[in-house]
Amino acid sequence: MEKYTKLLQNECILAETDLDSLGLYCMHLQIAEEAAEELKKGVVRECRDEDGKIYYVETPPLLKIYNEASAAAMKWGAQFGFTPVSRKNVPVPKKKPAESKLQALMNKRADREGVFKVA
């Protein structure tokens, strides 16, 4: 969650009221990742006849958990612009450009002399 919190804070689009939604996103993402790790262990069971043809495949419950958690994570992630399509719908405030060293020196001098500042 810290990774996403920093990312959203840097873009100035995270409010304190968003933390519950961000927590749900992270929770679903973690559930999906844990289910995916278990699925990698090969928990799918197949039954074959004498000719080697598959006549029964058992779908593990973890696959359903993975699919539901992934879908929920994508839904919540879209709220924060974590997908390419949703990113265009999340308003990002424009950052002020950093003041250059020259501008800082000129503005400092202008403060002392009562001259107009460089914008």
A tleap script that builds the chain and sets N, CA, C and O, in Angstrom:
source leaprc.protein.ff14SB
mol = sequence {
  NMET GLU LYS TYR THR LYS LEU LEU GLN ASN
  GLU CYS ILE LEU ALA GLU THR ASP LEU ASP
  SER LEU GLY LEU TYR CYS MET HIE LEU GLN
  ILE ALA GLU GLU ALA ALA GLU GLU LEU LYS
  LYS GLY VAL VAL ARG GLU CYS ARG ASP GLU
  ASP GLY LYS ILE TYR TYR VAL GLU THR PRO
  PRO LEU LEU LYS ILE TYR ASN GLU ALA SER
  ALA ALA ALA MET LYS TRP GLY ALA GLN PHE
  GLY PHE THR PRO VAL SER ARG LYS ASN VAL
  PRO VAL PRO LYS LYS LYS PRO ALA GLU SER
  LYS LEU GLN ALA LEU MET ASN LYS ARG ALA
  ASP ARG GLU GLY VAL PHE LYS VAL CALA
}
set mol.1.N position { 0.828 -1.193 0.000 }
set mol.1.CA position { 0.000 0.000 0.000 }
set mol.1.C position { 0.868 1.251 0.000 }
set mol.1.O position { 0.499 2.273 -0.579 }
set mol.2.N position { 2.013 1.166 0.646 }
set mol.2.CA position { 2.897 2.330 0.735 }
set mol.2.C position { 3.354 2.786 -0.649 }
set mol.2.O position { 3.461 3.983 -0.914 }
set mol.3.N position { 3.620 1.823 -1.525 }
set mol.3.CA position { 4.057 2.132 -2.887 }
set mol.3.C position { 3.011 2.976 -3.605 }
set mol.3.O position { 3.346 3.979 -4.235 }
set mol.4.N position { 1.746 2.575 -3.510 }
set mol.4.CA position { 0.681 3.288 -4.206 }
set mol.4.C position { 0.360 4.608 -3.524 }
set mol.4.O position { 0.014 5.582 -4.193 }
set mol.5.N position { 0.468 4.651 -2.207 }
set mol.5.CA position { 0.211 5.889 -1.477 }
set mol.5.C position { 1.209 6.959 -1.900 }
set mol.5.O position { 0.825 8.099 -2.161 }
set mol.6.N position { 2.485 6.599 -1.968 }
set mol.6.CA position { 3.512 7.568 -2.377 }
set mol.6.C position { 3.282 8.033 -3.808 }
set mol.6.O position { 3.421 9.216 -4.118 }
set mol.7.N position { 2.930 7.095 -4.670 }
set mol.7.CA position { 2.685 7.435 -6.069 }
set mol.7.C position { 1.555 8.440 -6.191 }
set mol.7.O position { 1.676 9.430 -6.911 }
set mol.8.N position { 0.462 8.192 -5.494 }
set mol.8.CA position { -0.685 9.090 -5.560 }
set mol.8.C position { -0.421 10.420 -4.871 }
set mol.8.O position { -0.916 11.455 -5.319 }
set mol.9.N position { 0.350 10.408 -3.789 }
set mol.9.CA position { 0.693 11.656 -3.107 }
set mol.9.C position { 1.580 12.520 -3.997 }
set mol.9.O position { 1.408 13.737 -4.067 }
set mol.10.N position { 2.530 11.881 -4.674 }
set mol.10.CA position { 3.417 12.642 -5.566 }
set mol.10.C position { 2.640 13.324 -6.683 }
set mol.10.O position { 3.034 14.391 -7.152 }
set mol.11.N position { 1.545 12.717 -7.109 }
set mol.11.CA position { 0.722 13.303 -8.167 }
set mol.11.C position { -0.358 14.235 -7.617 }
set mol.11.O position { -1.142 14.803 -8.378 }
set mol.12.N position { -0.393 14.388 -6.301 }
set mol.12.CA position { -1.352 15.268 -5.622 }
set mol.12.C position { -2.807 14.863 -5.892 }
set mol.12.O position { -3.672 15.727 -6.038 }
set mol.13.N position { -3.078 13.550 -5.958 }
set mol.13.CA position { -4.449 13.107 -6.186 }
set mol.13.C position { -4.953 12.190 -5.081 }
set mol.13.O position { -5.975 11.528 -5.262 }
set mol.14.N position { -4.275 12.131 -3.951 }
set mol.14.CA position { -4.700 11.285 -2.851 }
set mol.14.C position { -5.169 12.157 -1.694 }
set mol.14.O position { -4.428 12.993 -1.178 }
set mol.15.N position { -6.419 11.937 -1.303 }
set mol.15.CA position { -6.967 12.639 -0.143 }
set mol.15.C position { -7.121 11.627 0.986 }
set mol.15.O position { -7.139 10.421 0.743 }
set mol.16.N position { -7.229 12.103 2.186 }
set mol.16.CA position { -7.383 11.209 3.337 }
set mol.16.C position { -8.635 10.344 3.192 }
set mol.16.O position { -8.659 9.200 3.646 }
set mol.17.N position { -9.656 10.884 2.569 }
set mol.17.CA position { -10.899 10.129 2.375 }
set mol.17.C position { -10.746 8.988 1.373 }
set mol.17.O position { -11.630 8.137 1.276 }
set mol.18.N position { -9.646 8.953 0.632 }
set mol.18.CA position { -9.394 7.892 -0.351 }
set mol.18.C position { -8.744 6.657 0.265 }
set mol.18.O position { -8.652 5.621 -0.394 }
set mol.19.N position { -8.299 6.746 1.498 }
set mol.19.CA position { -7.495 5.665 2.071 }
set mol.19.C position { -8.248 4.345 2.197 }
set mol.19.O position { -7.651 3.286 2.001 }
set mol.20.N position { -9.531 4.374 2.515 }
set mol.20.CA position { -10.293 3.128 2.599 }
set mol.20.C position { -10.381 2.444 1.240 }
set mol.20.O position { -10.213 1.228 1.139 }
set mol.21.N position { -10.643 3.217 0.208 }
set mol.21.CA position { -10.713 2.659 -1.144 }
set mol.21.C position { -9.356 2.126 -1.587 }
set mol.21.O position { -9.272 1.069 -2.213 }
set mol.22.N position { -8.312 2.848 -1.266 }
set mol.22.CA position { -6.970 2.383 -1.605 }
set mol.22.C position { -6.643 1.103 -0.839 }
set mol.22.O position { -5.991 0.205 -1.371 }
set mol.23.N position { -7.095 1.024 0.404 }
set mol.23.CA position { -6.901 -0.191 1.201 }
set mol.23.C position { -7.607 -1.383 0.581 }
set mol.23.O position { -7.060 -2.485 0.564 }
set mol.24.N position { -8.819 -1.177 0.070 }
set mol.24.CA position { -9.547 -2.262 -0.599 }
set mol.24.C position { -8.801 -2.718 -1.856 }
set mol.24.O position { -8.700 -3.914 -2.128 }
set mol.25.N position { -8.284 -1.759 -2.610 }
set mol.25.CA position { -7.496 -2.104 -3.795 }
set mol.25.C position { -6.314 -2.992 -3.409 }
set mol.25.O position { -6.089 -4.038 -4.018 }
set mol.26.N position { -5.574 -2.572 -2.409 }
set mol.26.CA position { -4.383 -3.308 -1.992 }
set mol.26.C position { -4.741 -4.689 -1.436 }
set mol.26.O position { -4.022 -5.659 -1.675 }
set mol.27.N position { -5.847 -4.779 -0.698 }
set mol.27.CA position { -6.272 -6.063 -0.149 }
set mol.27.C position { -6.612 -7.052 -1.264 }
set mol.27.O position { -6.185 -8.206 -1.225 }
set mol.28.N position { -7.378 -6.600 -2.256 }
set mol.28.CA position { -7.738 -7.485 -3.367 }
set mol.28.C position { -6.511 -7.874 -4.190 }
set mol.28.O position { -6.404 -9.003 -4.670 }
set mol.29.N position { -5.606 -6.942 -4.343 }
set mol.29.CA position { -4.374 -7.242 -5.069 }
set mol.29.C position { -3.569 -8.308 -4.331 }
set mol.29.O position { -3.033 -9.221 -4.960 }
set mol.30.N position { -3.479 -8.205 -3.031 }
set mol.30.CA position { -2.741 -9.187 -2.231 }
set mol.30.C position { -3.410 -10.561 -2.299 }
set mol.30.O position { -2.722 -11.573 -2.427 }
set mol.31.N position { -4.731 -10.609 -2.216 }
set mol.31.CA position { -5.450 -11.879 -2.307 }
set mol.31.C position { -5.187 -12.527 -3.667 }
set mol.31.O position { -4.927 -13.728 -3.743 }
set mol.32.N position { -5.252 -11.742 -4.728 }
set mol.32.CA position { -5.002 -12.277 -6.071 }
set mol.32.C position { -3.576 -12.801 -6.194 }
set mol.32.O position { -3.354 -13.863 -6.774 }
set mol.33.N position { -2.611 -12.065 -5.653 }
set mol.33.CA position { -1.211 -12.500 -5.730 }
set mol.33.C position { -0.991 -13.799 -4.953 }
set mol.33.O position { -0.276 -14.685 -5.421 }
set mol.34.N position { -1.596 -13.917 -3.774 }
set mol.34.CA position { -1.440 -15.133 -2.977 }
set mol.34.C position { -2.111 -16.325 -3.659 }
set mol.34.O position { -1.564 -17.428 -3.650 }
set mol.35.N position { -3.287 -16.115 -4.247 }
set mol.35.CA position { -3.972 -17.194 -4.968 }
set mol.35.C position { -3.156 -17.615 -6.187 }
set mol.35.O position { -3.071 -18.803 -6.497 }
set mol.36.N position { -2.554 -16.643 -6.882 }
set mol.36.CA position { -1.737 -16.959 -8.055 }
set mol.36.C position { -0.528 -17.806 -7.666 }
set mol.36.O position { -0.159 -18.730 -8.391 }
set mol.37.N position { 0.082 -17.498 -6.540 }
set mol.37.CA position { 1.227 -18.292 -6.072 }
set mol.37.C position { 0.819 -19.738 -5.801 }
set mol.37.O position { 1.545 -20.668 -6.150 }
set mol.38.N position { -0.335 -19.921 -5.185 }
set mol.38.CA position { -0.824 -21.272 -4.904 }
set mol.38.C position { -1.176 -22.000 -6.198 }
set mol.38.O position { -0.923 -23.198 -6.328 }
set mol.39.N position { -1.757 -21.280 -7.152 }
set mol.39.CA position { -2.119 -21.897 -8.428 }
set mol.39.C position { -0.888 -22.359 -9.207 }
set mol.39.O position { -0.952 -23.330 -9.961 }
set mol.40.N position { 0.223 -21.665 -9.021 }
set mol.40.CA position { 1.468 -22.049 -9.704 }
set mol.40.C position { 1.970 -23.415 -9.246 }
set mol.40.O position { 2.766 -24.052 -9.936 }
set mol.41.N position { 1.510 -23.855 -8.099 }
set mol.41.CA position { 1.957 -25.146 -7.564 }
set mol.41.C position { 1.284 -26.311 -8.270 }
set mol.41.O position { 1.590 -27.468 -7.983 }
set mol.42.N position { 0.374 -26.022 -9.185 }
set mol.42.CA position { -0.253 -27.071 -9.964 }
set mol.42.C position { -1.383 -27.775 -9.252 }
set mol.42.O position { -1.354 -29.000 -9.125 }
set mol.43.N position { -2.351 -27.061 -8.795 }
set mol.43.CA position { -3.441 -27.662 -8.051 }
set mol.43.C position { -4.606 -28.100 -8.941 }
set mol.43.O position { -5.619 -28.581 -8.434 }
set mol.44.N position { -4.476 -27.941 -10.255 }
set mol.44.CA position { -5.524 -28.399 -11.171 }
set mol.44.C position { -5.410 -29.912 -11.300 }
set mol.44.O position { -4.319 -30.446 -11.503 }
set mol.45.N position { -6.537 -30.595 -11.180 }
set mol.45.CA position { -6.527 -32.059 -11.234 }
set mol.45.C position { -7.236 -32.521 -12.494 }
set mol.45.O position { -8.345 -32.075 -12.789 }
set mol.46.N position { -6.601 -33.411 -13.231 }
set mol.46.CA position { -7.172 -33.976 -14.445 }
set mol.46.C position { -7.327 -35.484 -14.278 }
set mol.46.O position { -6.497 -36.144 -13.652 }
set mol.47.N position { -8.386 -36.005 -14.839 }
set mol.47.CA position { -8.582 -37.455 -14.863 }
set mol.47.C position { -8.567 -37.888 -16.327 }
set mol.47.O position { -9.240 -37.298 -17.172 }
set mol.48.N position { -7.788 -38.926 -16.607 }
set mol.48.CA position { -7.653 -39.407 -17.991 }
set mol.48.C position { -8.103 -40.854 -18.090 }
set mol.48.O position { -8.038 -41.621 -17.129 }
set mol.49.N position { -8.567 -41.204 -19.298 }
set mol.49.CA position { -8.936 -42.602 -19.521 }
set mol.49.C position { -7.707 -43.393 -19.977 }
set mol.49.O position { -6.593 -42.869 -19.980 }
set mol.50.N position { -7.919 -44.665 -20.364 }
set mol.50.CA position { -6.774 -45.512 -20.763 }
set mol.50.C position { -6.024 -44.982 -21.975 }
set mol.50.O position { -4.836 -45.256 -22.140 }
set mol.51.N position { -6.718 -44.214 -22.834 }
set mol.51.CA position { -6.093 -43.657 -24.040 }
set mol.51.C position { -5.377 -42.332 -23.763 }
set mol.51.O position { -4.759 -41.759 -24.660 }
set mol.52.N position { -5.459 -41.857 -22.544 }
set mol.52.CA position { -4.803 -40.607 -22.186 }
set mol.52.C position { -5.655 -39.379 -22.422 }
set mol.52.O position { -5.194 -38.254 -22.229 }
set mol.53.N position { -6.899 -39.584 -22.839 }
set mol.53.CA position { -7.791 -38.445 -23.066 }
set mol.53.C position { -8.349 -37.963 -21.733 }
set mol.53.O position { -8.698 -38.753 -20.856 }
set mol.54.N position { -8.419 -36.657 -21.614 }
set mol.54.CA position { -8.947 -36.053 -20.385 }
set mol.54.C position { -10.469 -36.169 -20.410 }
set mol.54.O position { -11.114 -35.748 -21.370 }
set mol.55.N position { -11.035 -36.738 -19.354 }
set mol.55.CA position { -12.489 -36.800 -19.267 }
set mol.55.C position { -13.041 -35.994 -18.090 }
set mol.55.O position { -14.255 -35.839 -17.958 }
set mol.56.N position { -12.161 -35.486 -17.244 }
set mol.56.CA position { -12.608 -34.672 -16.121 }
set mol.56.C position { -11.479 -33.751 -15.690 }
set mol.56.O position { -10.338 -34.181 -15.518 }
set mol.57.N position { -11.813 -32.487 -15.519 }
set mol.57.CA position { -10.850 -31.500 -14.998 }
set mol.57.C position { -11.517 -30.804 -13.822 }
set mol.57.O position { -12.612 -30.256 -13.946 }
set mol.58.N position { -10.852 -30.835 -12.701 }
set mol.58.CA position { -11.372 -30.166 -11.511 }
set mol.58.C position { -10.798 -28.757 -11.456 }
set mol.58.O position { -9.582 -28.568 -11.436 }
set mol.59.N position { -11.678 -27.785 -11.431 }
set mol.59.CA position { -11.242 -26.397 -11.317 }
set mol.59.C position { -11.066 -26.083 -9.838 }
set mol.59.O position { -12.004 -26.226 -9.055 }
set mol.60.N position { -9.889 -25.664 -9.463 }
set mol.60.CA position { -9.656 -25.400 -8.040 }
set mol.60.C position { -10.404 -24.147 -7.573 }
set mol.60.O position { -10.550 -23.193 -8.337 }
set mol.61.N position { -10.873 -24.146 -6.331 }
set mol.61.CA position { -11.547 -22.959 -5.785 }
set mol.61.C position { -10.643 -21.724 -5.823 }
set mol.61.O position { -11.127 -20.594 -5.886 }
set mol.62.N position { -9.347 -21.947 -5.784 }
set mol.62.CA position { -8.413 -20.810 -5.820 }
set mol.62.C position { -8.533 -20.015 -7.112 }
set mol.62.O position { -8.296 -18.807 -7.127 }
set mol.63.N position { -8.901 -20.691 -8.195 }
set mol.63.CA position { -9.036 -19.988 -9.465 }
set mol.63.C position { -10.174 -18.975 -9.395 }
set mol.63.O position { -10.059 -17.864 -9.911 }
set mol.64.N position { -11.266 -19.366 -8.756 }
set mol.64.CA position { -12.390 -18.443 -8.579 }
set mol.64.C position { -11.972 -17.279 -7.673 }
set mol.64.O position { -12.291 -16.124 -7.954 }
set mol.65.N position { -11.271 -17.586 -6.605 }
set mol.65.CA position { -10.786 -16.537 -5.697 }
set mol.65.C position { -9.877 -15.574 -6.441 }
set mol.65.O position { -10.001 -14.357 -6.305 }
set mol.66.N position { -8.958 -16.130 -7.235 }
set mol.66.CA position { -8.031 -15.293 -8.017 }
set mol.66.C position { -8.799 -14.389 -8.978 }
set mol.66.O position { -8.550 -13.185 -9.040 }
set mol.67.N position { -9.737 -14.976 -9.729 }
set mol.67.CA position { -10.492 -14.195 -10.712 }
set mol.67.C position { -11.302 -13.083 -10.070 }
set mol.67.O position { -11.326 -11.961 -10.575 }
set mol.68.N position { -11.970 -13.385 -8.953 }
set mol.68.CA position { -12.779 -12.368 -8.278 }
set mol.68.C position { -11.908 -11.266 -7.669 }
set mol.68.O position { -12.245 -10.085 -7.758 }
set mol.69.N position { -10.798 -11.651 -7.056 }
set mol.69.CA position { -9.917 -10.649 -6.446 }
set mol.69.C position { -9.256 -9.783 -7.515 }
set mol.69.O position { -9.089 -8.578 -7.328 }
set mol.70.N position { -8.880 -10.396 -8.634 }
set mol.70.CA position { -8.270 -9.631 -9.727 }
set mol.70.C position { -9.259 -8.625 -10.304 }
set mol.70.O position { -8.908 -7.472 -10.556 }
set mol.71.N position { -10.497 -9.070 -10.510 }
set mol.71.CA position { -11.520 -8.166 -11.045 }
set mol.71.C position { -11.780 -7.007 -10.079 }
set mol.71.O position { -11.907 -5.857 -10.498 }
set mol.72.N position { -11.857 -7.321 -8.786 }
set mol.72.CA position { -12.087 -6.264 -7.793 }
set mol.72.C position { -10.899 -5.301 -7.738 }
set mol.72.O position { -11.087 -4.090 -7.618 }
set mol.73.N position { -9.688 -5.831 -7.824 }
set mol.73.CA position { -8.491 -4.970 -7.805 }
set mol.73.C position { -8.483 -4.051 -9.024 }
set mol.73.O position { -8.147 -2.872 -8.916 }
set mol.74.N position { -8.851 -4.591 -10.179 }
set mol.74.CA position { -8.896 -3.750 -11.380 }
set mol.74.C position { -9.951 -2.650 -11.233 }
set mol.74.O position { -9.734 -1.513 -11.652 }
set mol.75.N position { -11.088 -2.999 -10.636 }
set mol.75.CA position { -12.155 -2.011 -10.429 }
set mol.75.C position { -11.679 -0.885 -9.517 }
set mol.75.O position { -11.842 0.293 -9.833 }
set mol.76.N position { -11.089 -1.263 -8.380 }
set mol.76.CA position { -10.607 -0.242 -7.443 }
set mol.76.C position { -9.413 0.511 -8.008 }
set mol.76.O position { -9.290 1.719 -7.810 }
set mol.77.N position { -8.536 -0.191 -8.707 }
set mol.77.CA position { -7.374 0.466 -9.298 }
set mol.77.C position { -7.764 1.509 -10.328 }
set mol.77.O position { -7.098 2.535 -10.467 }
set mol.78.N position { -8.848 1.247 -11.051 }
set mol.78.CA position { -9.315 2.207 -12.050 }
set mol.78.C position { -9.743 3.519 -11.399 }
set mol.78.O position { -9.646 4.579 -12.018 }
set mol.79.N position { -10.216 3.453 -10.158 }
set mol.79.CA position { -10.621 4.663 -9.447 }
set mol.79.C position { -9.444 5.616 -9.225 }
set mol.79.O position { -9.625 6.825 -9.082 }
set mol.80.N position { -8.243 5.049 -9.198 }
set mol.80.CA position { -7.044 5.853 -8.963 }
set mol.80.C position { -6.215 6.061 -10.233 }
set mol.80.O position { -5.139 6.657 -10.183 }
set mol.81.N position { -6.716 5.571 -11.367 }
set mol.81.CA position { -6.003 5.755 -12.615 }
set mol.81.C position { -4.854 4.785 -12.802 }
set mol.81.O position { -3.866 5.123 -13.455 }
set mol.82.N position { -4.958 3.571 -12.238 }
set mol.82.CA position { -3.879 2.591 -12.339 }
set mol.82.C position { -3.917 1.788 -13.633 }
set mol.82.O position { -3.028 0.972 -13.873 }
set mol.83.N position { -4.926 2.003 -14.468 }
set mol.83.CA position { -4.968 1.333 -15.767 }
set mol.83.C position { -4.831 2.402 -16.847 }
set mol.83.O position { -5.214 3.552 -16.632 }
set mol.84.N position { -4.290 2.036 -17.999 }
set mol.84.CA position { -4.108 3.047 -19.055 }
set mol.84.C position { -5.413 3.730 -19.470 }
set mol.84.O position { -5.419 4.934 -19.726 }
set mol.85.N position { -6.492 2.998 -19.539 }
set mol.85.CA position { -7.765 3.583 -19.951 }
set mol.85.C position { -8.305 4.528 -18.888 }
set mol.85.O position { -8.799 5.610 -19.208 }
set mol.86.N position { -8.212 4.122 -17.620 }
set mol.86.CA position { -8.774 4.955 -16.547 }
set mol.86.C position { -7.906 6.167 -16.229 }
set mol.86.O position { -8.388 7.138 -15.646 }
set mol.87.N position { -6.647 6.117 -16.603 }
set mol.87.CA position { -5.729 7.212 -16.262 }
set mol.87.C position { -6.197 8.541 -16.826 }
set mol.87.O position { -6.019 9.584 -16.197 }
set mol.88.N position { -6.795 8.507 -18.008 }
set mol.88.CA position { -7.242 9.764 -18.627 }
set mol.88.C position { -8.437 10.372 -17.907 }
set mol.88.O position { -8.727 11.557 -18.071 }
set mol.89.N position { -9.144 9.551 -17.098 }
set mol.89.CA position { -10.325 10.040 -16.387 }
set mol.89.C position { -10.028 10.547 -14.977 }
set mol.89.O position { -10.917 11.071 -14.305 }
set mol.90.N position { -8.798 10.395 -14.532 }
set mol.90.CA position { -8.433 10.853 -13.190 }
set mol.90.C position { -7.754 12.216 -13.316 }
set mol.90.O position { -6.675 12.322 -13.900 }
set mol.91.N position { -8.383 13.254 -12.771 }
set mol.91.CA position { -7.784 14.587 -12.892 }
set mol.91.C position { -6.520 14.704 -12.037 }
set mol.91.O position { -6.528 14.408 -10.842 }
set mol.92.N position { -5.465 15.131 -12.662 }
set mol.92.CA position { -4.201 15.325 -11.962 }
set mol.92.C position { -3.880 16.812 -11.970 }
set mol.92.O position { -3.739 17.407 -13.039 }
set mol.93.N position { -3.761 17.424 -10.786 }
set mol.93.CA position { -3.419 18.848 -10.747 }
set mol.93.C position { -2.054 19.088 -11.383 }
set mol.93.O position { -1.128 18.288 -11.245 }
set mol.94.N position { -1.963 20.200 -12.076 }
set mol.94.CA position { -0.680 20.543 -12.693 }
set mol.94.C position { 0.278 21.037 -11.619 }
set mol.94.O position { -0.075 21.836 -10.752 }
set mol.95.N position { 1.498 20.534 -11.709 }
set mol.95.CA position { 2.519 20.944 -10.737 }
set mol.95.C position { 3.149 22.247 -11.194 }
set mol.95.O position { 3.347 22.483 -12.386 }
set mol.96.N position { 3.460 23.091 -10.207 }
set mol.96.CA position { 4.169 24.323 -10.530 }
set mol.96.C position { 5.597 23.974 -10.902 }
set mol.96.O position { 6.235 23.176 -10.215 }
set mol.97.N position { 6.106 24.548 -11.961 }
set mol.97.CA position { 7.502 24.266 -12.301 }
set mol.97.C position { 8.426 24.779 -11.198 }
set mol.97.O position { 8.174 25.816 -10.584 }
set mol.98.N position { 9.475 24.046 -10.969 }
set mol.98.CA position { 10.434 24.439 -9.932 }
set mol.98.C position { 11.121 25.746 -10.350 }
set mol.98.O position { 11.408 25.982 -11.523 }
set mol.99.N position { 11.362 26.557 -9.362 }
set mol.99.CA position { 12.019 27.834 -9.616 }
set mol.99.C position { 13.497 27.582 -9.923 }
set mol.99.O position { 14.181 26.863 -9.196 }
set mol.100.N position { 13.975 28.187 -11.013 }
set mol.100.CA position { 15.380 28.007 -11.375 }
set mol.100.C position { 16.267 28.793 -10.409 }
set mol.100.O position { 15.795 29.679 -9.697 }
set mol.101.N position { 17.538 28.461 -10.396 }
set mol.101.CA position { 18.481 29.172 -9.519 }
set mol.101.C position { 18.552 30.649 -9.883 }
set mol.101.O position { 18.644 31.510 -9.008 }
set mol.102.N position { 18.507 30.934 -11.181 }
set mol.102.CA position { 18.558 32.324 -11.635 }
set mol.102.C position { 17.322 33.081 -11.145 }
set mol.102.O position { 17.429 34.203 -10.651 }
set mol.103.N position { 16.144 32.457 -11.288 }
set mol.103.CA position { 14.931 33.120 -10.819 }
set mol.103.C position { 14.974 33.344 -9.308 }
set mol.103.O position { 14.554 34.397 -8.828 }
set mol.104.N position { 15.471 32.378 -8.568 }
set mol.104.CA position { 15.555 32.505 -7.112 }
set mol.104.C position { 16.465 33.671 -6.736 }
set mol.104.O position { 16.135 34.459 -5.849 }
set mol.105.N position { 17.604 33.781 -7.406 }
set mol.105.CA position { 18.522 34.893 -7.115 }
set mol.105.C position { 17.906 36.241 -7.469 }
set mol.105.O position { 18.027 37.210 -6.719 }
set mol.106.N position { 17.245 36.288 -8.623 }
set mol.106.CA position { 16.636 37.551 -9.042 }
set mol.106.C position { 15.490 37.933 -8.099 }
set mol.106.O position { 15.335 39.102 -7.746 }
set mol.107.N position { 14.703 36.956 -7.699 }
set mol.107.CA position { 13.597 37.251 -6.795 }
set mol.107.C position { 14.102 37.665 -5.416 }
set mol.107.O position { 13.505 38.526 -4.769 }
set mol.108.N position { 15.197 37.057 -4.966 }
set mol.108.CA position { 15.783 37.418 -3.673 }
set mol.108.C position { 16.274 38.871 -3.716 }
set mol.108.O position { 16.065 39.639 -2.777 }
set mol.109.N position { 16.924 39.225 -4.814 }
set mol.109.CA position { 17.426 40.592 -4.973 }
set mol.109.C position { 16.268 41.573 -5.070 }
set mol.109.O position { 16.315 42.670 -4.514 }
set mol.110.N position { 15.216 41.153 -5.795 }
set mol.110.CA position { 14.055 42.034 -5.971 }
set mol.110.C position { 13.368 42.298 -4.634 }
set mol.110.O position { 12.851 43.392 -4.404 }
set mol.111.N position { 13.361 41.298 -3.752 }
set mol.111.CA position { 12.750 41.468 -2.432 }
set mol.111.C position { 13.479 42.557 -1.648 }
set mol.111.O position { 12.857 43.356 -0.947 }
set mol.112.N position { 14.792 42.574 -1.775 }
set mol.112.CA position { 15.589 43.564 -1.023 }
set mol.112.C position { 15.464 44.956 -1.615 }
set mol.112.O position { 15.487 45.955 -0.895 }
set mol.113.N position { 15.330 45.012 -2.954 }
set mol.113.CA position { 15.358 46.312 -3.621 }
set mol.113.C position { 13.971 46.858 -3.964 }
set mol.113.O position { 13.855 47.984 -4.448 }
set mol.114.N position { 12.915 46.070 -3.719 }
set mol.114.CA position { 11.578 46.551 -4.050 }
set mol.114.C position { 11.309 46.535 -5.539 }
set mol.114.O position { 10.455 47.284 -6.014 }
set mol.115.N position { 12.007 45.710 -6.284 }
set mol.115.CA position { 11.829 45.614 -7.727 }
set mol.115.C position { 10.820 44.498 -8.003 }
set mol.115.O position { 10.609 43.625 -7.161 }
set mol.116.N position { 10.192 44.529 -9.195 }
set mol.116.CA position { 9.255 43.480 -9.558 }
set mol.116.C position { 9.942 42.122 -9.636 }
set mol.116.O position { 11.108 42.020 -10.020 }
set mol.117.N position { 9.199 41.081 -9.265 }
set mol.117.CA position { 9.719 39.717 -9.313 }
set mol.117.C position { 9.592 39.145 -10.722 }
set mol.117.O position { 8.739 39.563 -11.504 }
set mol.118.N position { 10.457 38.184 -11.026 }
set mol.118.CA position { 10.400 37.478 -12.292 }
set mol.118.C position { 9.354 36.368 -12.139 }
set mol.118.O position { 9.394 35.596 -11.181 }
set mol.119.N position { 8.432 36.299 -13.078 }
set mol.119.CA position { 7.378 35.267 -13.001 }
set mol.119.C position { 7.704 34.102 -13.887 }
set mol.119.O position { 6.936 33.142 -13.952 }
savepdb mol mol.pdb
quit
